[in-house]
Amino acid sequence: MYIYGTAHVHTAQPLAAPHRPGPTPAPSGASSTFGVDQLDLSPEVEFAAQVRDLPDIREDRVAAIRAEIARGTYETPEKLDIALSRLLDEIA
């Protein structure tokens, strides 16, 4: 059935004509993208994958640093110079 606007309604039409499907062209080999899937990942997914690949927490190292902080021996002038240098490299 064809409907043209609200005032023109035609009767049912046969399926064979004029709606015959034409021949389907065959894929042209390697240059065809037929059947090829594509996946685009968001930056958040890529970040989550990077987090998953991080090494496990080294509990012994964390305990040693906490002990140094508690004793007041963790912050040295050399470490502060390194931290300041890295900060300036990052913002410059």
PyMOL CGO cylinders between C-alpha atoms (Angstrom):
from pymol import cmd
from pymol.cgo import CYLINDER

trace = [
    CYLINDER, 0.00, 0.00, 0.00, 1.22, 3.49, -0.80, 0.3, 1, 1, 1, 1, 1, 1,
    CYLINDER, 1.22, 3.49, -0.80, 0.30, 6.49, 1.31, 0.3, 1, 1, 1, 1, 1, 1,
    CYLINDER, 0.30, 6.49, 1.31, 0.87, 9.93, -0.12, 0.3, 1, 1, 1, 1, 1, 1,
    CYLINDER, 0.87, 9.93, -0.12, -0.03, 12.50, 2.49, 0.3, 1, 1, 1, 1, 1, 1,
    CYLINDER, -0.03, 12.50, 2.49, -3.33, 12.30, 4.32, 0.3, 1, 1, 1, 1, 1, 1,
    CYLINDER, -3.33, 12.30, 4.32, -5.63, 12.41, 1.29, 0.3, 1, 1, 1, 1, 1, 1,
    CYLINDER, -5.63, 12.41, 1.29, -4.13, 9.86, -1.11, 0.3, 1, 1, 1, 1, 1, 1,
    CYLINDER, -4.13, 9.86, -1.11, -4.27, 6.20, -0.14, 0.3, 1, 1, 1, 1, 1, 1,
    CYLINDER, -4.27, 6.20, -0.14, -3.72, 3.55, -2.80, 0.3, 1, 1, 1, 1, 1, 1,
    CYLINDER, -3.72, 3.55, -2.80, -4.65, -0.07, -2.65, 0.3, 1, 1, 1, 1, 1, 1,
    CYLINDER, -4.65, -0.07, -2.65, -2.26, -2.91, -1.95, 0.3, 1, 1, 1, 1, 1, 1,
    CYLINDER, -2.26, -2.91, -1.95, 0.43, -3.48, -4.57, 0.3, 1, 1, 1, 1, 1, 1,
    CYLINDER, 0.43, -3.48, -4.57, 1.84, -6.84, -5.64, 0.3, 1, 1, 1, 1, 1, 1,
    CYLINDER, 1.84, -6.84, -5.64, 5.20, -7.81, -4.10, 0.3, 1, 1, 1, 1, 1, 1,
    CYLINDER, 5.20, -7.81, -4.10, 6.83, -8.84, -7.37, 0.3, 1, 1, 1, 1, 1, 1,
    CYLINDER, 6.83, -8.84, -7.37, 6.52, -5.54, -9.23, 0.3, 1, 1, 1, 1, 1, 1,
    CYLINDER, 6.52, -5.54, -9.23, 7.80, -2.85, -9.12, 0.3, 1, 1, 1, 1, 1, 1,
    CYLINDER, 7.80, -2.85, -9.12, 9.84, -3.81, -6.06, 0.3, 1, 1, 1, 1, 1, 1,
    CYLINDER, 9.84, -3.81, -6.06, 12.04, -6.54, -7.48, 0.3, 1, 1, 1, 1, 1, 1,
    CYLINDER, 12.04, -6.54, -7.48, 15.42, -6.72, -5.84, 0.3, 1, 1, 1, 1, 1, 1,
    CYLINDER, 15.42, -6.72, -5.84, 18.26, -6.32, -8.29, 0.3, 1, 1, 1, 1, 1, 1,
    CYLINDER, 18.26, -6.32, -8.29, 21.22, -8.66, -8.49, 0.3, 1, 1, 1, 1, 1, 1,
    CYLINDER, 21.22, -8.66, -8.49, 23.64, -8.27, -5.61, 0.3, 1, 1, 1, 1, 1, 1,
    CYLINDER, 23.64, -8.27, -5.61, 27.18, -7.44, -6.74, 0.3, 1, 1, 1, 1, 1, 1,
    CYLINDER, 27.18, -7.44, -6.74, 29.81, -9.92, -5.59, 0.3, 1, 1, 1, 1, 1, 1,
    CYLINDER, 29.81, -9.92, -5.59, 32.50, -8.66, -3.21, 0.3, 1, 1, 1, 1, 1, 1,
    CYLINDER, 32.50, -8.66, -3.21, 35.67, -7.64, -4.99, 0.3, 1, 1, 1, 1, 1, 1,
    CYLINDER, 35.67, -7.64, -4.99, 38.16, -9.62, -2.91, 0.3, 1, 1, 1, 1, 1, 1,
    CYLINDER, 38.16, -9.62, -2.91, 40.58, -8.09, -0.42, 0.3, 1, 1, 1, 1, 1, 1,
    CYLINDER, 40.58, -8.09, -0.42, 39.49, -4.49, -0.97, 0.3, 1, 1, 1, 1, 1, 1,
    CYLINDER, 39.49, -4.49, -0.97, 35.99, -5.23, 0.31, 0.3, 1, 1, 1, 1, 1, 1,
    CYLINDER, 35.99, -5.23, 0.31, 35.09, -4.35, 3.91, 0.3, 1, 1, 1, 1, 1, 1,
    CYLINDER, 35.09, -4.35, 3.91, 32.18, -6.77, 3.94, 0.3, 1, 1, 1, 1, 1, 1,
    CYLINDER, 32.18, -6.77, 3.94, 32.21, -8.76, 7.15, 0.3, 1, 1, 1, 1, 1, 1,
    CYLINDER, 32.21, -8.76, 7.15, 34.93, -6.68, 8.81, 0.3, 1, 1, 1, 1, 1, 1,
    CYLINDER, 34.93, -6.68, 8.81, 34.18, -5.61, 12.36, 0.3, 1, 1, 1, 1, 1, 1,
    CYLINDER, 34.18, -5.61, 12.36, 35.63, -2.49, 13.93, 0.3, 1, 1, 1, 1, 1, 1,
    CYLINDER, 35.63, -2.49, 13.93, 35.93, -1.62, 17.60, 0.3, 1, 1, 1, 1, 1, 1,
    CYLINDER, 35.93, -1.62, 17.60, 36.60, 1.91, 18.81, 0.3, 1, 1, 1, 1, 1, 1,
    CYLINDER, 36.60, 1.91, 18.81, 37.59, 2.23, 22.47, 0.3, 1, 1, 1, 1, 1, 1,
    CYLINDER, 37.59, 2.23, 22.47, 37.13, 5.35, 24.52, 0.3, 1, 1, 1, 1, 1, 1,
    CYLINDER, 37.13, 5.35, 24.52, 40.07, 6.92, 26.35, 0.3, 1, 1, 1, 1, 1, 1,
    CYLINDER, 40.07, 6.92, 26.35, 38.51, 5.81, 29.63, 0.3, 1, 1, 1, 1, 1, 1,
    CYLINDER, 38.51, 5.81, 29.63, 38.65, 2.17, 28.58, 0.3, 1, 1, 1, 1, 1, 1,
    CYLINDER, 38.65, 2.17, 28.58, 42.28, 2.52, 27.52, 0.3, 1, 1, 1, 1, 1, 1,
    CYLINDER, 42.28, 2.52, 27.52, 43.09, 4.13, 30.88, 0.3, 1, 1, 1, 1, 1, 1,
    CYLINDER, 43.09, 4.13, 30.88, 41.36, 1.27, 32.73, 0.3, 1, 1, 1, 1, 1, 1,
    CYLINDER, 41.36, 1.27, 32.73, 43.46, -1.21, 30.75, 0.3, 1, 1, 1, 1, 1, 1,
    CYLINDER, 43.46, -1.21, 30.75, 46.64, 0.63, 31.78, 0.3, 1, 1, 1, 1, 1, 1,
    CYLINDER, 46.64, 0.63, 31.78, 45.60, 0.57, 35.43, 0.3, 1, 1, 1, 1, 1, 1,
    CYLINDER, 45.60, 0.57, 35.43, 45.00, -3.15, 35.21, 0.3, 1, 1, 1, 1, 1, 1,
    CYLINDER, 45.00, -3.15, 35.21, 48.57, -3.62, 33.94, 0.3, 1, 1, 1, 1, 1, 1,
    CYLINDER, 48.57, -3.62, 33.94, 50.16, -1.78, 36.89, 0.3, 1, 1, 1, 1, 1, 1,
    CYLINDER, 50.16, -1.78, 36.89, 52.36, -3.89, 39.14, 0.3, 1, 1, 1, 1, 1, 1,
    CYLINDER, 52.36, -3.89, 39.14, 51.11, -5.05, 42.52, 0.3, 1, 1, 1, 1, 1, 1,
    CYLINDER, 51.11, -5.05, 42.52, 51.72, -2.83, 45.58, 0.3, 1, 1, 1, 1, 1, 1,
    CYLINDER, 51.72, -2.83, 45.58, 55.05, -3.51, 47.21, 0.3, 1, 1, 1, 1, 1, 1,
    CYLINDER, 55.05, -3.51, 47.21, 53.92, -3.67, 50.82, 0.3, 1, 1, 1, 1, 1, 1,
    CYLINDER, 53.92, -3.67, 50.82, 57.49, -3.87, 52.15, 0.3, 1, 1, 1, 1, 1, 1,
    CYLINDER, 57.49, -3.87, 52.15, 58.49, -0.67, 50.33, 0.3, 1, 1, 1, 1, 1, 1,
    CYLINDER, 58.49, -0.67, 50.33, 55.35, 1.16, 51.53, 0.3, 1, 1, 1, 1, 1, 1,
    CYLINDER, 55.35, 1.16, 51.53, 56.08, 0.11, 55.13, 0.3, 1, 1, 1, 1, 1, 1,
    CYLINDER, 56.08, 0.11, 55.13, 59.70, 1.30, 54.86, 0.3, 1, 1, 1, 1, 1, 1,
    CYLINDER, 59.70, 1.30, 54.86, 58.67, 4.71, 53.51, 0.3, 1, 1, 1, 1, 1, 1,
    CYLINDER, 58.67, 4.71, 53.51, 56.00, 5.11, 56.20, 0.3, 1, 1, 1, 1, 1, 1,
    CYLINDER, 56.00, 5.11, 56.20, 58.63, 4.36, 58.83, 0.3, 1, 1, 1, 1, 1, 1,
    CYLINDER, 58.63, 4.36, 58.83, 61.01, 6.96, 57.33, 0.3, 1, 1, 1, 1, 1, 1,
    CYLINDER, 61.01, 6.96, 57.33, 58.22, 9.56, 57.31, 0.3, 1, 1, 1, 1, 1, 1,
    CYLINDER, 58.22, 9.56, 57.31, 57.39, 8.76, 60.95, 0.3, 1, 1, 1, 1, 1, 1,
    CYLINDER, 57.39, 8.76, 60.95, 61.07, 9.17, 61.93, 0.3, 1, 1, 1, 1, 1, 1,
    CYLINDER, 61.07, 9.17, 61.93, 61.34, 12.39, 59.92, 0.3, 1, 1, 1, 1, 1, 1,
    CYLINDER, 61.34, 12.39, 59.92, 64.14, 11.06, 57.71, 0.3, 1, 1, 1, 1, 1, 1,
    CYLINDER, 64.14, 11.06, 57.71, 62.22, 10.64, 54.44, 0.3, 1, 1, 1, 1, 1, 1,
    CYLINDER, 62.22, 10.64, 54.44, 62.43, 14.23, 53.21, 0.3, 1, 1, 1, 1, 1, 1,
    CYLINDER, 62.43, 14.23, 53.21, 66.02, 15.09, 52.39, 0.3, 1, 1, 1, 1, 1, 1,
    CYLINDER, 66.02, 15.09, 52.39, 67.35, 18.16, 50.53, 0.3, 1, 1, 1, 1, 1, 1,
    CYLINDER, 67.35, 18.16, 50.53, 68.30, 15.90, 47.57, 0.3, 1, 1, 1, 1, 1, 1,
    CYLINDER, 68.30, 15.90, 47.57, 64.78, 14.47, 47.31, 0.3, 1, 1, 1, 1, 1, 1,
    CYLINDER, 64.78, 14.47, 47.31, 63.25, 17.94, 47.52, 0.3, 1, 1, 1, 1, 1, 1,
    CYLINDER, 63.25, 17.94, 47.52, 65.58, 19.18, 44.76, 0.3, 1, 1, 1, 1, 1, 1,
    CYLINDER, 65.58, 19.18, 44.76, 64.58, 16.26, 42.55, 0.3, 1, 1, 1, 1, 1, 1,
    CYLINDER, 64.58, 16.26, 42.55, 60.88, 16.85, 43.23, 0.3, 1, 1, 1, 1, 1, 1,
    CYLINDER, 60.88, 16.85, 43.23, 61.21, 20.58, 42.50, 0.3, 1, 1, 1, 1, 1, 1,
    CYLINDER, 61.21, 20.58, 42.50, 63.14, 19.88, 39.29, 0.3, 1, 1, 1, 1, 1, 1,
    CYLINDER, 63.14, 19.88, 39.29, 60.47, 17.43, 38.10, 0.3, 1, 1, 1, 1, 1, 1,
    CYLINDER, 60.47, 17.43, 38.10, 57.72, 19.91, 38.94, 0.3, 1, 1, 1, 1, 1, 1,
    CYLINDER, 57.72, 19.91, 38.94, 59.44, 22.67, 36.98, 0.3, 1, 1, 1, 1, 1, 1,
    CYLINDER, 59.44, 22.67, 36.98, 59.99, 20.32, 34.03, 0.3, 1, 1, 1, 1, 1, 1,
    CYLINDER, 59.99, 20.32, 34.03, 56.30, 19.42, 34.07, 0.3, 1, 1, 1, 1, 1, 1,
    CYLINDER, 56.30, 19.42, 34.07, 54.95, 22.97, 34.13, 0.3, 1, 1, 1, 1, 1, 1,
    CYLINDER, 54.95, 22.97, 34.13, 57.55, 24.50, 31.83, 0.3, 1, 1, 1, 1, 1, 1,
]
cmd.load_cgo(trace, "trace")
